[in-house]
């Protein structure tokens, strides 16, 4: 995204990421869980135990029901135009964004390109940066 913005001659982008928790207790537990996981992966003995007995193996991930009902992602953006205009947006993904919604967005993108081929700005294939 930063490269595309630079090609367009736009202002530098800033990015930040946060995790929202319902209460202080959940935030503290989340923080220390992450610290323990990283610490465990840095130690060769605990890394072996974590990778073989705790972390799911390929194909052993969450069930479809868990991905459909127990995950969400909310992406909030704030933008400032070159002439001072402001834009805010929120995208909410009510299910697992890492698999289910990524697959949905890829299919929608492919359908858009296939069904609206004449509206595409270029002929041919490949990857094209905006601008």
N, CA, C and O atoms as CSV, one atom per row, in Angstrom:
chain,resi,resn,atom,element,x,y,z
A,1,UNK,N,N,0.832,-1.184,0.000
A,1,UNK,CA,C,0.000,0.000,0.000
A,1,UNK,C,C,0.877,1.249,0.000
A,1,UNK,O,O,0.589,2.204,-0.721
A,2,UNK,N,N,1.929,1.253,0.789
A,2,UNK,CA,C,2.819,2.417,0.820
A,2,UNK,C,C,3.467,2.653,-0.545
A,2,UNK,O,O,3.635,3.800,-0.961
A,3,UNK,N,N,3.834,1.567,-1.249
A,3,UNK,CA,C,4.450,1.699,-2.564
A,3,UNK,C,C,3.457,2.300,-3.555
A,3,UNK,O,O,3.817,3.186,-4.330
A,4,UNK,N,N,2.205,1.822,-3.535
A,4,UNK,CA,C,1.189,2.368,-4.425
A,4,UNK,C,C,0.964,3.843,-4.136
A,4,UNK,O,O,0.804,4.643,-5.058
A,5,UNK,N,N,0.953,4.201,-2.881
A,5,UNK,CA,C,0.778,5.607,-2.494
A,5,UNK,C,C,1.963,6.442,-2.992
A,5,UNK,O,O,1.773,7.563,-3.463
A,6,UNK,N,N,3.168,5.910,-2.892
A,6,UNK,CA,C,4.357,6.635,-3.353
A,6,UNK,C,C,4.326,6.818,-4.871
A,6,UNK,O,O,4.709,7.875,-5.373
A,7,UNK,N,N,3.870,5.794,-5.611
A,7,UNK,CA,C,3.783,5.906,-7.065
A,7,UNK,C,C,2.798,6.992,-7.485
A,7,UNK,O,O,2.983,7.651,-8.508
A,8,UNK,N,N,1.770,7.166,-6.697
A,8,UNK,CA,C,0.784,8.200,-6.990
A,8,UNK,C,C,1.256,9.587,-6.563
A,8,UNK,O,O,0.597,10.582,-6.865
A,9,UNK,N,N,2.380,9.667,-5.871
A,9,UNK,CA,C,2.889,10.946,-5.399
A,9,UNK,C,C,2.149,11.453,-4.181
A,9,UNK,O,O,2.155,12.653,-3.909
A,10,UNK,N,N,1.515,10.561,-3.447
A,10,UNK,CA,C,0.737,10.961,-2.282
A,10,UNK,C,C,1.583,11.138,-1.040
A,10,UNK,O,O,2.770,10.813,-1.016
A,11,UNK,N,N,0.942,11.660,-0.014
A,11,UNK,CA,C,1.618,11.858,1.273
A,11,UNK,C,C,1.943,10.495,1.890
A,11,UNK,O,O,1.261,9.511,1.605
A,12,UNK,N,N,2.978,10.428,2.733
A,12,UNK,CA,C,3.328,9.162,3.390
A,12,UNK,C,C,2.144,8.645,4.239
A,12,UNK,O,O,1.387,9.418,4.826
A,13,UNK,N,N,2.026,7.342,4.274
A,13,UNK,CA,C,0.958,6.714,5.041
A,13,UNK,C,C,1.437,6.365,6.441
A,13,UNK,O,O,2.615,6.069,6.644
A,14,UNK,N,N,0.540,6.401,7.390
A,14,UNK,CA,C,0.834,5.894,8.730
A,14,UNK,C,C,-0.097,4.728,8.997
A,14,UNK,O,O,-1.220,4.693,8.495
A,15,UNK,N,N,0.364,3.784,9.779
A,15,UNK,CA,C,-0.397,2.572,10.046
A,15,UNK,C,C,-0.266,2.216,11.514
A,15,UNK,O,O,0.821,2.307,12.085
A,16,UNK,N,N,-1.347,1.817,12.115
A,16,UNK,CA,C,-1.290,1.305,13.479
A,16,UNK,C,C,-2.317,0.198,13.617
A,16,UNK,O,O,-3.298,0.139,12.875
A,17,UNK,N,N,-2.079,-0.662,14.563
A,17,UNK,CA,C,-2.953,-1.811,14.770
A,17,UNK,C,C,-3.222,-1.935,16.257
A,17,UNK,O,O,-2.309,-1.789,17.070
A,18,UNK,N,N,-4.465,-2.202,16.619
A,18,UNK,CA,C,-4.832,-2.336,18.026
A,18,UNK,C,C,-5.706,-3.566,18.211
A,18,UNK,O,O,-6.322,-4.062,17.268
A,19,UNK,N,N,-5.745,-4.038,19.429
A,19,UNK,CA,C,-6.651,-5.109,19.800
A,19,UNK,C,C,-7.579,-4.549,20.866
A,19,UNK,O,O,-7.129,-4.000,21.872
A,20,UNK,N,N,-8.873,-4.694,20.638
A,20,UNK,CA,C,-9.862,-4.180,21.574
A,20,UNK,C,C,-10.360,-5.330,22.438
A,20,UNK,O,O,-10.746,-6.380,21.926
A,21,UNK,N,N,-10.347,-5.127,23.742
A,21,UNK,CA,C,-10.813,-6.143,24.684
A,21,UNK,C,C,-12.017,-5.605,25.452
A,21,UNK,O,O,-12.136,-4.399,25.668
A,22,UNK,N,N,-12.904,-6.502,25.861
A,22,UNK,CA,C,-14.118,-6.031,26.552
A,22,UNK,C,C,-13.868,-5.462,27.943
A,22,UNK,O,O,-14.651,-4.645,28.428
A,23,UNK,N,N,-12.773,-5.890,28.593
A,23,UNK,CA,C,-12.496,-5.373,29.934
A,23,UNK,C,C,-11.004,-5.490,30.233
A,23,UNK,O,O,-10.255,-6.084,29.457
A,24,UNK,N,N,-10.578,-4.924,31.357
A,24,UNK,CA,C,-9.161,-4.909,31.725
A,24,UNK,C,C,-8.627,-6.312,31.965
A,24,UNK,O,O,-7.508,-6.622,31.557
A,25,UNK,N,N,-9.404,-7.160,32.616
A,25,UNK,CA,C,-8.959,-8.532,32.905
A,25,UNK,C,C,-8.636,-9.282,31.623
A,25,UNK,O,O,-7.607,-9.953,31.542
A,26,UNK,N,N,-9.506,-9.178,30.615
A,26,UNK,CA,C,-9.268,-9.849,29.339
A,26,UNK,C,C,-8.038,-9.282,28.649
A,26,UNK,O,O,-7.276,-10.033,28.041
A,27,UNK,N,N,-7.829,-7.983,28.729
A,27,UNK,CA,C,-6.656,-7.355,28.121
A,27,UNK,C,C,-5.371,-7.865,28.772
A,27,UNK,O,O,-4.401,-8.168,28.077
A,28,UNK,N,N,-5.362,-7.961,30.102
A,28,UNK,CA,C,-4.171,-8.442,30.818
A,28,UNK,C,C,-3.894,-9.901,30.482
A,28,UNK,O,O,-2.746,-10.277,30.247
A,29,UNK,N,N,-4.943,-10.731,30.457
A,29,UNK,CA,C,-4.771,-12.152,30.119
A,29,UNK,C,C,-4.259,-12.287,28.686
A,29,UNK,O,O,-3.368,-13.097,28.433
A,30,UNK,N,N,-4.798,-11.514,27.742
A,30,UNK,CA,C,-4.342,-11.561,26.350
A,30,UNK,C,C,-2.875,-11.171,26.239
A,30,UNK,O,O,-2.108,-11.813,25.521
A,31,UNK,N,N,-2.490,-10.123,26.948
A,31,UNK,CA,C,-1.114,-9.648,26.905
A,31,UNK,C,C,-0.148,-10.722,27.416
A,31,UNK,O,O,0.835,-11.046,26.748
A,32,UNK,N,N,-0.428,-11.270,28.595
A,32,UNK,CA,C,0.488,-12.255,29.165
A,32,UNK,C,C,0.479,-13.572,28.398
A,32,UNK,O,O,1.495,-14.266,28.363
A,33,UNK,N,N,-0.642,-13.930,27.786
A,33,UNK,CA,C,-0.675,-15.116,26.928
A,33,UNK,C,C,0.267,-14.934,25.747
A,33,UNK,O,O,1.012,-15.851,25.401
A,34,UNK,N,N,0.240,-13.764,25.129
A,34,UNK,CA,C,1.126,-13.483,24.009
A,34,UNK,C,C,2.589,-13.490,24.449
A,34,UNK,O,O,3.443,-14.034,23.749
A,35,UNK,N,N,2.884,-12.890,25.603
A,35,UNK,CA,C,4.257,-12.879,26.124
A,35,UNK,C,C,4.741,-14.312,26.380
A,35,UNK,O,O,5.865,-14.659,26.016
A,36,UNK,N,N,3.903,-15.137,26.998
A,36,UNK,CA,C,4.280,-16.525,27.273
A,36,UNK,C,C,4.476,-17.324,25.993
A,36,UNK,O,O,5.397,-18.136,25.907
A,37,UNK,N,N,3.624,-17.106,25.001
A,37,UNK,CA,C,3.761,-17.828,23.734
A,37,UNK,C,C,5.074,-17.455,23.044
A,37,UNK,O,O,5.798,-18.336,22.582
A,38,UNK,N,N,5.382,-16.181,22.970
A,38,UNK,CA,C,6.631,-15.754,22.325
A,38,UNK,C,C,7.844,-16.267,23.095
A,38,UNK,O,O,8.810,-16.738,22.496
A,39,UNK,N,N,7.792,-16.175,24.418
A,39,UNK,CA,C,8.888,-16.683,25.240
A,39,UNK,C,C,9.053,-18.187,25.029
A,39,UNK,O,O,10.171,-18.689,24.920
A,40,UNK,N,N,7.935,-18.895,24.972
A,40,UNK,CA,C,7.990,-20.340,24.754
A,40,UNK,C,C,8.562,-20.704,23.401
A,40,UNK,O,O,9.247,-21.720,23.279
A,41,UNK,N,N,8.302,-19.908,22.387
A,41,UNK,CA,C,8.835,-20.200,21.055
A,41,UNK,C,C,10.322,-19.865,20.931
A,41,UNK,O,O,11.000,-20.384,20.044
A,42,UNK,N,N,10.829,-19.009,21.802
A,42,UNK,CA,C,12.255,-18.670,21.761
A,42,UNK,C,C,13.131,-19.721,22.442
A,42,UNK,O,O,14.320,-19.817,22.136
A,43,UNK,N,N,12.575,-20.499,23.348
A,43,UNK,CA,C,13.312,-21.544,24.049
A,43,UNK,C,C,13.166,-22.846,23.255
A,43,UNK,O,O,12.039,-23.272,23.000
A,44,UNK,N,N,14.277,-23.498,22.853
A,44,UNK,CA,C,14.177,-24.698,22.020
A,44,UNK,C,C,13.356,-25.831,22.651
A,44,UNK,O,O,12.635,-26.531,21.938
A,45,UNK,N,N,13.451,-26.023,23.961
A,45,UNK,CA,C,12.713,-27.111,24.605
A,45,UNK,C,C,11.218,-26.829,24.588
A,45,UNK,O,O,10.430,-27.680,24.177
A,46,UNK,N,N,10.824,-25.642,25.032
A,46,UNK,CA,C,9.398,-25.318,25.048
A,46,UNK,C,C,8.852,-25.121,23.635
A,46,UNK,O,O,7.666,-25.344,23.392
A,47,UNK,N,N,9.713,-24.703,22.699
A,47,UNK,CA,C,9.274,-24.591,21.311
A,47,UNK,C,C,8.866,-25.954,20.766
A,47,UNK,O,O,7.833,-26.079,20.109
A,48,UNK,N,N,9.671,-26.969,21.037
A,48,UNK,CA,C,9.348,-28.327,20.610
A,48,UNK,C,C,8.015,-28.772,21.205
A,48,UNK,O,O,7.169,-29.322,20.500
A,49,UNK,N,N,7.828,-28.534,22.502
A,49,UNK,CA,C,6.585,-28.939,23.160
A,49,UNK,C,C,5.385,-28.179,22.589
A,49,UNK,O,O,4.336,-28.771,22.334
A,50,UNK,N,N,5.541,-26.887,22.393
A,50,UNK,CA,C,4.441,-26.091,21.841
A,50,UNK,C,C,4.066,-26.553,20.434
A,50,UNK,O,O,2.887,-26.742,20.135
A,51,UNK,N,N,5.060,-26.732,19.579
A,51,UNK,CA,C,4.774,-27.091,18.193
A,51,UNK,C,C,4.215,-28.497,18.051
A,51,UNK,O,O,3.453,-28.769,17.123
A,52,UNK,N,N,4.585,-29.395,18.959
A,52,UNK,CA,C,4.118,-30.774,18.835
A,52,UNK,C,C,2.878,-31.098,19.656
A,52,UNK,O,O,2.188,-32.073,19.357
A,53,UNK,N,N,2.578,-30.309,20.680
A,53,UNK,CA,C,1.463,-30.670,21.558
A,53,UNK,C,C,0.428,-29.562,21.760
A,53,UNK,O,O,-0.657,-29.838,22.272
A,54,UNK,N,N,0.724,-28.327,21.378
A,54,UNK,CA,C,-0.216,-27.229,21.632
A,54,UNK,C,C,-0.737,-26.612,20.337
A,54,UNK,O,O,-1.948,-26.518,20.142
A,55,UNK,N,N,0.162,-26.194,19.456
A,55,UNK,CA,C,-0.214,-25.526,18.216
A,55,UNK,C,C,-0.850,-26.553,17.275
A,55,UNK,O,O,-0.299,-27.638,17.088
A,56,UNK,N,N,-2.008,-26.226,16.677
A,56,UNK,CA,C,-2.649,-27.183,15.775
A,56,UNK,C,C,-1.806,-27.457,14.531
A,56,UNK,O,O,-1.133,-26.565,14.016
A,57,UNK,N,N,-1.850,-28.671,14.068
A,57,UNK,CA,C,-1.148,-29.072,12.858
A,57,UNK,C,C,-2.007,-28.669,11.653
A,57,UNK,O,O,-3.195,-28.390,11.812
A,58,UNK,N,N,-1.418,-28.636,10.448
A,58,UNK,CA,C,-2.220,-28.306,9.264
A,58,UNK,C,C,-3.441,-29.221,9.159
A,58,UNK,O,O,-3.325,-30.440,9.284
A,59,UNK,N,N,-4.592,-28.631,8.932
A,59,UNK,CA,C,-5.831,-29.393,8.847
A,59,UNK,C,C,-6.540,-29.563,10.177
A,59,UNK,O,O,-7.670,-30.051,10.212
A,60,UNK,N,N,-5.898,-29.168,11.282
A,60,UNK,CA,C,-6.492,-29.308,12.611
A,60,UNK,C,C,-6.976,-27.964,13.170
A,60,UNK,O,O,-7.127,-27.818,14.383
A,61,UNK,N,N,-7.215,-27.003,12.307
A,61,UNK,CA,C,-7.629,-25.679,12.755
A,61,UNK,C,C,-9.048,-25.675,13.292
A,61,UNK,O,O,-9.621,-26.731,13.559
A,62,UNK,N,N,-9.612,-24.486,13.451
A,62,UNK,CA,C,-10.958,-24.381,14.012
A,62,UNK,C,C,-12.005,-24.994,13.075
A,62,UNK,O,O,-11.804,-25.069,11.863
A,63,UNK,N,N,-13.108,-25.422,13.654
A,63,UNK,CA,C,-14.190,-25.988,12.857
A,63,UNK,C,C,-14.878,-24.873,12.073
A,63,UNK,O,O,-14.705,-23.690,12.368
A,64,UNK,N,N,-15.653,-25.266,11.079
A,64,UNK,CA,C,-16.375,-24.278,10.285
A,64,UNK,C,C,-17.322,-23.481,11.172
A,64,UNK,O,O,-17.471,-22.272,10.996
A,65,UNK,N,N,-17.961,-24.151,12.121
A,65,UNK,CA,C,-18.886,-23.476,13.038
A,65,UNK,C,C,-18.160,-22.416,13.863
A,65,UNK,O,O,-18.680,-21.317,14.052
A,66,UNK,N,N,-16.955,-22.738,14.357
A,66,UNK,CA,C,-16.171,-21.752,15.112
A,66,UNK,C,C,-15.795,-20.549,14.248
A,66,UNK,O,O,-15.885,-19.405,14.693
A,67,UNK,N,N,-15.371,-20.815,13.008
A,67,UNK,CA,C,-14.997,-19.712,12.122
A,67,UNK,C,C,-16.207,-18.854,11.781
A,67,UNK,O,O,-16.081,-17.642,11.611
A,68,UNK,N,N,-17.370,-19.472,11.681
A,68,UNK,CA,C,-18.584,-18.749,11.302
A,68,UNK,C,C,-19.153,-17.927,12.456
A,68,UNK,O,O,-19.720,-16.857,12.233
A,69,UNK,N,N,-19.007,-18.420,13.692
A,69,UNK,CA,C,-19.713,-17.809,14.818
A,69,UNK,C,C,-18.839,-17.165,15.893
A,69,UNK,O,O,-19.354,-16.368,16.677
A,70,UNK,N,N,-17.549,-17.470,15.966
A,70,UNK,CA,C,-16.745,-17.021,17.101
A,70,UNK,C,C,-15.643,-16.038,16.747
A,70,UNK,O,O,-14.807,-15.734,17.598
A,71,UNK,N,N,-15.612,-15.535,15.536
A,71,UNK,CA,C,-14.533,-14.635,15.143
A,71,UNK,C,C,-15.113,-13.355,14.574
A,71,UNK,O,O,-16.231,-13.347,14.059
A,72,UNK,N,N,-14.361,-12.286,14.666
A,72,UNK,CA,C,-14.732,-11.058,13.982
A,72,UNK,C,C,-13.510,-10.181,13.832
A,72,UNK,O,O,-12.519,-10.334,14.545
A,73,UNK,N,N,-13.599,-9.265,12.895
A,73,UNK,CA,C,-12.542,-8.291,12.670
A,73,UNK,C,C,-13.210,-6.980,12.279
A,73,UNK,O,O,-14.109,-6.956,11.439
A,74,UNK,N,N,-12.775,-5.919,12.881
A,74,UNK,CA,C,-13.279,-4.589,12.538
A,74,UNK,C,C,-12.086,-3.735,12.128
A,74,UNK,O,O,-11.160,-3.538,12.914
A,75,UNK,N,N,-12.108,-3.233,10.907
A,75,UNK,CA,C,-11.027,-2.410,10.378
A,75,UNK,C,C,-11.541,-0.985,10.242
A,75,UNK,O,O,-12.495,-0.729,9.508
A,76,UNK,N,N,-10.909,-0.065,10.950
A,76,UNK,CA,C,-11.299,1.343,10.909
A,76,UNK,C,C,-10.202,2.138,10.219
A,76,UNK,O,O,-9.020,1.976,10.523
A,77,UNK,N,N,-10.597,2.994,9.292
A,77,UNK,CA,C,-9.613,3.820,8.603
A,77,UNK,C,C,-10.011,5.287,8.689
A,77,UNK,O,O,-11.193,5.630,8.716
A,78,UNK,N,N,-9.012,6.131,8.732
A,78,UNK,CA,C,-9.199,7.582,8.717
A,78,UNK,C,C,-8.244,8.127,7.665
A,78,UNK,O,O,-7.056,7.802,7.672
A,79,UNK,N,N,-8.752,8.943,6.773
A,79,UNK,CA,C,-7.907,9.482,5.706
A,79,UNK,C,C,-8.073,10.990,5.617
A,79,UNK,O,O,-9.143,11.533,5.890
A,80,UNK,N,N,-7.000,11.645,5.233
A,80,UNK,CA,C,-7.000,13.093,5.044
A,80,UNK,C,C,-6.520,13.368,3.628
A,80,UNK,O,O,-5.404,12.996,3.265
A,81,UNK,N,N,-7.363,14.022,2.821
A,81,UNK,CA,C,-7.033,14.319,1.436
A,81,UNK,C,C,-6.039,15.454,1.315
A,81,UNK,O,O,-5.769,16.160,2.287
A,82,UNK,N,N,-5.497,15.630,0.122
A,82,UNK,CA,C,-4.495,16.675,-0.111
A,82,UNK,C,C,-5.083,18.076,0.017
A,82,UNK,O,O,-4.348,19.034,0.255
A,83,UNK,N,N,-6.409,18.205,-0.139
A,83,UNK,CA,C,-7.059,19.514,-0.011
A,83,UNK,C,C,-7.802,19.645,1.314
A,83,UNK,O,O,-8.651,20.523,1.471
A,84,UNK,N,N,-7.481,18.772,2.267
A,84,UNK,CA,C,-8.070,18.870,3.596
A,84,UNK,C,C,-9.342,18.076,3.816
A,84,UNK,O,O,-9.885,18.088,4.921
A,85,UNK,N,N,-9.837,17.382,2.792
A,85,UNK,CA,C,-11.047,16.581,2.980
A,85,UNK,C,C,-10.723,15.361,3.846
A,85,UNK,O,O,-9.612,14.831,3.803
A,86,UNK,N,N,-11.710,14.927,4.629
A,86,UNK,CA,C,-11.521,13.793,5.521
A,86,UNK,C,C,-12.482,12.673,5.157
A,86,UNK,O,O,-13.607,12.921,4.724
A,87,UNK,N,N,-12.029,11.444,5.335
A,87,UNK,CA,C,-12.882,10.282,5.089
A,87,UNK,C,C,-12.623,9.256,6.182
A,87,UNK,O,O,-11.474,8.973,6.519
A,88,UNK,N,N,-13.673,8.712,6.723
A,88,UNK,CA,C,-13.592,7.646,7.725
A,88,UNK,C,C,-14.386,6.452,7.208
A,88,UNK,O,O,-15.429,6.615,6.575
A,89,UNK,N,N,-13.890,5.268,7.481
A,89,UNK,CA,C,-14.639,4.077,7.095
A,89,UNK,C,C,-14.413,2.978,8.117
A,89,UNK,O,O,-13.401,2.950,8.817
A,90,UNK,N,N,-15.379,2.076,8.186
A,90,UNK,CA,C,-15.283,0.903,9.054
A,90,UNK,C,C,-15.732,-0.304,8.249
A,90,UNK,O,O,-16.831,-0.321,7.696
A,91,UNK,N,N,-14.876,-1.309,8.188
A,91,UNK,CA,C,-15.255,-2.588,7.584
A,91,UNK,C,C,-15.367,-3.600,8.712
A,91,UNK,O,O,-14.452,-3.743,9.523
A,92,UNK,N,N,-16.471,-4.288,8.758
A,92,UNK,CA,C,-16.712,-5.267,9.814
A,92,UNK,C,C,-16.859,-6.640,9.179
A,92,UNK,O,O,-17.697,-6.840,8.300
A,93,UNK,N,N,-16.045,-7.580,9.625
A,93,UNK,CA,C,-16.102,-8.950,9.135
A,93,UNK,C,C,-16.635,-9.823,10.275
A,93,UNK,O,O,-15.895,-10.101,11.219
A,94,UNK,N,N,-17.884,-10.258,10.216
A,94,UNK,CA,C,-18.484,-10.974,11.338
A,94,UNK,C,C,-17.985,-12.403,11.504
A,94,UNK,O,O,-18.260,-13.037,12.522
A,95,UNK,N,N,-17.264,-12.914,10.530
A,95,UNK,CA,C,-16.731,-14.278,10.657
A,95,UNK,C,C,-15.217,-14.236,10.496
A,95,UNK,O,O,-14.636,-13.157,10.387
A,96,UNK,N,N,-14.591,-15.367,10.480
A,96,UNK,CA,C,-13.133,-15.449,10.445
A,96,UNK,C,C,-12.573,-14.759,9.200
A,96,UNK,O,O,-12.749,-15.244,8.083
A,97,UNK,N,N,-11.905,-13.639,9.398
A,97,UNK,CA,C,-11.375,-12.867,8.271
A,97,UNK,C,C,-10.152,-13.530,7.653
A,97,UNK,O,O,-9.839,-13.285,6.488
A,98,UNK,N,N,-9.454,-14.370,8.421
A,98,UNK,CA,C,-8.239,-14.996,7.924
A,98,UNK,C,C,-8.487,-16.090,6.912
A,98,UNK,O,O,-7.582,-16.435,6.152
A,99,UNK,N,N,-9.687,-16.648,6.875
A,99,UNK,CA,C,-9.956,-17.710,5.904
A,99,UNK,C,C,-11.263,-17.453,5.159
A,99,UNK,O,O,-11.263,-17.293,3.938
A,100,UNK,N,N,-12.371,-17.414,5.888
A,100,UNK,CA,C,-13.673,-17.342,5.224
A,100,UNK,C,C,-13.849,-16.049,4.428
A,100,UNK,O,O,-14.219,-16.104,3.256
A,101,UNK,N,N,-13.601,-14.915,5.019
A,101,UNK,CA,C,-13.829,-13.663,4.294
A,101,UNK,C,C,-12.744,-13.397,3.263
A,101,UNK,O,O,-13.006,-12.725,2.265
A,102,UNK,N,N,-11.533,-13.905,3.472
A,102,UNK,CA,C,-10.494,-13.758,2.448
A,102,UNK,C,C,-10.909,-14.532,1.197
A,102,UNK,O,O,-10.784,-14.024,0.083
A,103,UNK,N,N,-11.397,-15.746,1.376
A,103,UNK,CA,C,-11.861,-16.541,0.233
A,103,UNK,C,C,-13.023,-15.851,-0.469
A,103,UNK,O,O,-13.072,-15.823,-1.699
A,104,UNK,N,N,-13.951,-15.299,0.291
A,104,UNK,CA,C,-15.097,-14.599,-0.290
A,104,UNK,C,C,-14.632,-13.393,-1.110
A,104,UNK,O,O,-15.111,-13.175,-2.223
A,105,UNK,N,N,-13.696,-12.608,-0.558
A,105,UNK,CA,C,-13.221,-11.418,-1.269
A,105,UNK,C,C,-12.465,-11.790,-2.551
A,105,UNK,O,O,-12.569,-11.084,-3.554
A,106,UNK,N,N,-11.707,-12.891,-2.526
A,106,UNK,CA,C,-11.005,-13.330,-3.735
A,106,UNK,C,C,-11.984,-13.740,-4.826
A,106,UNK,O,O,-11.794,-13.407,-5.996
A,107,UNK,N,N,-13.031,-14.461,-4.441
A,107,UNK,CA,C,-14.045,-14.875,-5.417
A,107,UNK,C,C,-14.765,-13.651,-5.974
A,107,UNK,O,O,-14.990,-13.561,-7.181
A,108,UNK,N,N,-15.129,-12.707,-5.104
A,108,UNK,CA,C,-15.801,-11.492,-5.569
A,108,UNK,C,C,-14.901,-10.692,-6.507
A,108,UNK,O,O,-15.380,-10.151,-7.504
A,109,UNK,N,N,-13.610,-10.609,-6.204
A,109,UNK,CA,C,-12.679,-9.884,-7.082
A,109,UNK,C,C,-12.585,-10.556,-8.447
A,109,UNK,O,O,-12.614,-9.884,-9.478
A,110,UNK,N,N,-12.472,-11.871,-8.451
A,110,UNK,CA,C,-12.399,-12.611,-9.712
A,110,UNK,C,C,-13.659,-12.452,-10.539
A,110,UNK,O,O,-13.589,-12.264,-11.754
A,111,UNK,N,N,-14.822,-12.527,-9.883
A,111,UNK,CA,C,-16.088,-12.337,-10.595
A,111,UNK,C,C,-16.191,-10.924,-11.163
A,111,UNK,O,O,-16.654,-10.736,-12.288
A,112,UNK,N,N,-15.758,-9.933,-10.385
A,112,UNK,CA,C,-15.809,-8.549,-10.863
A,112,UNK,C,C,-14.958,-8.375,-12.118
A,112,UNK,O,O,-15.380,-7.732,-13.079
A,113,UNK,N,N,-13.757,-8.955,-12.102
A,113,UNK,CA,C,-12.882,-8.823,-13.275
A,113,UNK,C,C,-13.432,-9.599,-14.468
A,113,UNK,O,O,-13.331,-9.141,-15.606
A,114,UNK,N,N,-14.013,-10.771,-14.212
A,114,UNK,CA,C,-14.541,-11.570,-15.314
A,114,UNK,C,C,-15.800,-10.955,-15.916
A,114,UNK,O,O,-15.968,-10.951,-17.136
A,115,UNK,N,N,-16.680,-10.437,-15.069
A,115,UNK,CA,C,-17.960,-9.920,-15.552
A,115,UNK,C,C,-17.886,-8.472,-16.033
A,115,UNK,O,O,-18.749,-8.030,-16.792
A,116,UNK,N,N,-16.873,-7.735,-15.604
A,116,UNK,CA,C,-16.725,-6.319,-15.982
A,116,UNK,C,C,-15.400,-6.094,-16.712
A,116,UNK,O,O,-14.723,-5.091,-16.487
A,117,UNK,N,N,-15.038,-7.025,-17.577
A,117,UNK,CA,C,-13.735,-6.959,-18.245
A,117,UNK,C,C,-13.554,-5.680,-19.055
A,117,UNK,O,O,-12.452,-5.134,-19.103
A,118,UNK,N,N,-14.607,-5.197,-19.684
A,118,UNK,CA,C,-14.495,-3.982,-20.506
A,118,UNK,C,C,-14.231,-2.743,-19.653
A,118,UNK,O,O,-13.708,-1.753,-20.164
A,119,UNK,N,N,-14.577,-2.774,-18.382
A,119,UNK,CA,C,-14.371,-1.616,-17.508
A,119,UNK,C,C,-12.971,-1.578,-16.907
A,119,UNK,O,O,-12.613,-0.595,-16.257
A,120,UNK,N,N,-12.166,-2.630,-17.108
A,120,UNK,CA,C,-10.813,-2.640,-16.563
A,120,UNK,C,C,-9.959,-1.592,-17.269
A,120,UNK,O,O,-10.116,-1.382,-18.471
A,121,UNK,N,N,-9.053,-0.928,-16.538
A,121,UNK,CA,C,-8.275,0.167,-17.132
A,121,UNK,C,C,-7.173,-0.281,-18.087
A,121,UNK,O,O,-6.608,0.552,-18.796
A,122,UNK,N,N,-6.856,-1.569,-18.125
A,122,UNK,CA,C,-5.757,-2.039,-18.987
A,122,UNK,C,C,-6.182,-3.317,-19.694
A,122,UNK,O,O,-7.077,-4.031,-19.241
A,123,UNK,N,N,-5.513,-3.592,-20.824
A,123,UNK,CA,C,-5.712,-4.858,-21.510
A,123,UNK,C,C,-4.580,-5.789,-21.137
A,123,UNK,O,O,-3.462,-5.331,-20.905
A,124,UNK,N,N,-4.836,-7.066,-21.075
A,124,UNK,CA,C,-3.801,-8.029,-20.762
A,124,UNK,C,C,-3.814,-8.403,-19.300
A,124,UNK,O,O,-4.694,-7.994,-18.542
A,125,UNK,N,N,-2.831,-9.180,-18.918
A,125,UNK,CA,C,-2.788,-9.674,-17.547
A,125,UNK,C,C,-1.607,-9.142,-16.784
A,125,UNK,O,O,-0.931,-8.215,-17.229
A,126,UNK,N,N,-1.359,-9.730,-15.633
A,126,UNK,CA,C,-0.238,-9.321,-14.804
A,126,UNK,C,C,-0.683,-8.497,-13.617
A,126,UNK,O,O,-1.873,-8.409,-13.317
A,127,UNK,N,N,0.282,-7.896,-12.945
A,127,UNK,CA,C,0.002,-7.068,-11.764
A,127,UNK,C,C,0.263,-5.621,-12.111
A,127,UNK,O,O,1.313,-5.291,-12.662
A,128,UNK,N,N,-0.679,-4.758,-11.794
A,128,UNK,CA,C,-0.555,-3.354,-12.133
A,128,UNK,C,C,-0.712,-2.505,-10.882
A,128,UNK,O,O,-1.710,-2.625,-10.171
A,129,UNK,N,N,0.257,-1.655,-10.610
A,129,UNK,CA,C,0.146,-0.720,-9.500
A,129,UNK,C,C,-0.800,0.400,-9.872
A,129,UNK,O,O,-0.864,0.800,-11.034
A,130,UNK,N,N,-1.548,0.921,-8.881
A,130,UNK,CA,C,-2.443,2.034,-9.220
A,130,UNK,C,C,-1.662,3.247,-9.674
A,130,UNK,O,O,-0.505,3.435,-9.299
A,131,UNK,N,N,-2.302,4.065,-10.482
A,131,UNK,CA,C,-1.677,5.305,-10.918
A,131,UNK,C,C,-1.082,5.156,-12.214
A,131,UNK,O,O,-0.506,6.107,-12.743
